């Protein structure tokens, strides 16, 4: 009895070093150790994923660059060895055939490039050769949607790019940019409208440009309106943002800033160094589009480089670059000021490379997905918005954002949905609509990843020709400014289908 009491008193004693403290300390340090091991494992996995993603993207970037150089050298060598006079006659014949045709403007997406960059390489895989009058502007590959929309206007209309005084001061860059001289289509107005086709972020650039035209936002061009745009076709368009931005490093709580260690931070450092070094022949070959920020060593010196790297100045410090525009929060904010206009024709191709299997969304095979995108297809299909962070909009559901093409979520590509859903109609094939009604987003879902229809034409195969032939045919034959005429034995309306 006495021994038992002493044992109990020893166990219950609060004296340091007693059995009470020794037993209490064991679970605490065990749990702490397990937490540290778990944190270490998660950190190692994240670093490994970051390393793999960085290597894959660098290899693909080097592949594109080397392909462009090889093609450029091969073309020059061929021109030198096999000179011909046929080209002049072809140009004259082509020029006579394009009179009266409204141009079709192909607008590239993030990390994209236009005609004249990367030698003879085509961002759209040579699709521009399918029509007699196609323009492929070279816009900033990483500049914001706003800056790209301004640049696109002056590329077409002519003159020196004016980013606007208020915007330029707020974002810390020069007000004026590149001078496009007479422009590629100086007669552009309501009587000479344009067809626009945008891939990825290029679709949002077109929408913002049309809104700027409606708002008469270009100084010295007060006659602009939304009818300058005849039709808008989106190919994997970034209408409502993408969860990939968070996987690459954008913070989920605000959609503006970046995580300290992520793929985008590596990209940020690389871009700053590229622009600061300002190697003229290299920038003529490929340009990220940040010349108006004056990052070059010739203007800022070493101190300017340090300020950019630590985040005091430059596009990444002010948020005036494309990634904040591609988060769900950024896209919702941008969309709040964009309209779908009643006299413009809209068509959208949404792509996906996932399928439902045993109640889960998984990649639809291995061979059909580009190696650079396969990991992201899987990650996006498993994405869950953090529970400790407010969802990006009311009614957000993870399940709706799981279908994707490796870069964009399929739900985001169909039509503008946030913050207000725009009029839309789902179709299963182009043949369902012999005529289109303006002011409605017709959309179709295509089995493809995000880069199937760009750069490498052979990879898409027959599907490449089917997509672009349909787009150009719609622009040339099926789209009218006035009420479209109904052909015999054809319904004037497209049958609605469930979404």
ZIJOHU-V979185 format. One record per pair of residues at least 24 apart in sequence whose ideal C-beta (glycine too) atoms are under 7 Angstrom apart, sorted by the first residue. I is the first residue (numbers start at 1). GAP is how many residues later the second one is. Records with the same first field share a line. If there is no record, write none. Layout:
# ZIJOHU-V979185
I->GAP ; GAP
This chain:
# ZIJOHU-V979185
50->212 ; 213
53->210 ; 322
54->209 ; 212
56->315 ; 316
57->315
60->312
64->391
67->54
68->50 ; 51 ; 53
69->50
71->48 ; 49 ; 50
72->47 ; 48
75->45
94->38
97->35
98->34 ; 35
101->31 ; 32
102->90 ; 91 ; 92 ; 93 ; 128
103->30 ; 31 ; 32 ; 82 ; 91
104->27 ; 29 ; 30 ; 91 ; 93 ; 368 ; 371
105->30 ; 32 ; 89 ; 90 ; 91 ; 92
106->28 ; 30 ; 91
107->30 ; 45 ; 89 ; 90 ; 91 ; 95 ; 98 ; 99
108->31 ; 91 ; 94
109->90 ; 91 ; 92 ; 93
110->31 ; 32 ; 90 ; 91 ; 212
111->30
112->29
113->25 ; 28 ; 173
114->24 ; 25
117->168 ; 169
118->167 ; 168
123->331 ; 332
124->330
125->328 ; 329 ; 330 ; 331 ; 332 ; 339
126->331
127->341
130->338 ; 339 ; 342
131->341
135->49
139->150
140->148 ; 149 ; 150
141->147 ; 148
142->129 ; 146 ; 147 ; 179 ; 180
143->146 ; 147 ; 178 ; 179
144->176 ; 177 ; 178 ; 181
145->56 ; 59 ; 60 ; 63 ; 177 ; 180 ; 189
146->62
147->173
148->57
149->56 ; 59 ; 60 ; 63
151->26
152->53 ; 57
153->56 ; 65
154->26 ; 29
155->25 ; 28 ; 29
156->27 ; 28 ; 29 ; 32
157->26 ; 29 ; 31
158->24 ; 25 ; 28
159->24
162->57
163->129
171->147 ; 149
172->141 ; 146
173->119 ; 120 ; 147
174->118 ; 120
177->114 ; 115
188->40
189->34 ; 39
190->35 ; 37 ; 38
193->34 ; 35 ; 36 ; 37 ; 288
194->34 ; 35 ; 36
195->35 ; 36 ; 280
196->33 ; 36
197->36 ; 38 ; 274
198->36 ; 37 ; 39
199->36 ; 37 ; 255
200->36 ; 37 ; 38 ; 207 ; 208 ; 250
201->37 ; 121 ; 125
203->31 ; 34 ; 35 ; 36
204->34 ; 35 ; 130
206->26
207->25 ; 131
208->130
210->131
211->126 ; 127 ; 128
226->115 ; 118
227->116
229->115
230->114 ; 249 ; 251
231->113 ; 114 ; 244 ; 248
232->112 ; 114
233->114 ; 238
234->114 ; 115
235->114 ; 218
236->113 ; 115 ; 169 ; 172 ; 177 ; 214
237->111 ; 176
238->88 ; 170 ; 174
239->92 ; 173 ; 174 ; 176 ; 177
240->88 ; 91 ; 172 ; 176 ; 177 ; 178
241->85 ; 86 ; 87 ; 89 ; 90 ; 171
242->84 ; 165 ; 166 ; 167 ; 170
243->137 ; 140 ; 158 ; 166
244->132 ; 136 ; 163
245->78 ; 81 ; 82
247->129 ; 132 ; 133
250->73 ; 77
252->133 ; 134 ; 137
253->136
254->75
255->69 ; 72 ; 73 ; 74 ; 75
256->63 ; 68
264->59
268->48
269->40
272->36 ; 37 ; 42
276->29
290->25
328->64 ; 65
329->63
331->87
332->60 ; 61 ; 86 ; 87
335->81 ; 83 ; 84
336->83
338->78
340->76 ; 82 ; 83 ; 99 ; 101
341->98
342->96 ; 97
343->95
344->94
345->91 ; 93 ; 134
346->94 ; 95 ; 96
347->95 ; 127
348->65 ; 66 ; 67 ; 93 ; 95
349->95 ; 97 ; 118
350->60 ; 63 ; 64 ; 93 ; 95 ; 96
351->54 ; 62 ; 95 ; 97 ; 98 ; 99 ; 101
352->51 ; 52 ; 53 ; 58 ; 93 ; 95
353->24 ; 52 ; 53 ; 95 ; 96
354->27 ; 48 ; 49 ; 50
361->41 ; 42
369->37 ; 80
370->36 ; 79 ; 81
373->33 ; 34 ; 76 ; 77
376->30 ; 31
377->27 ; 29
380->24 ; 29
393->25 ; 26
405->43 ; 44 ; 45
406->43 ; 44
407->43
408->42
410->35
414->29
415->26 ; 28
425->69 ; 71
426->71 ; 73
427->67 ; 70
428->69
430->40
432->62 ; 63
433->61
434->53 ; 56
435->43 ; 49 ; 51 ; 57
436->42 ; 43 ; 48
442->52
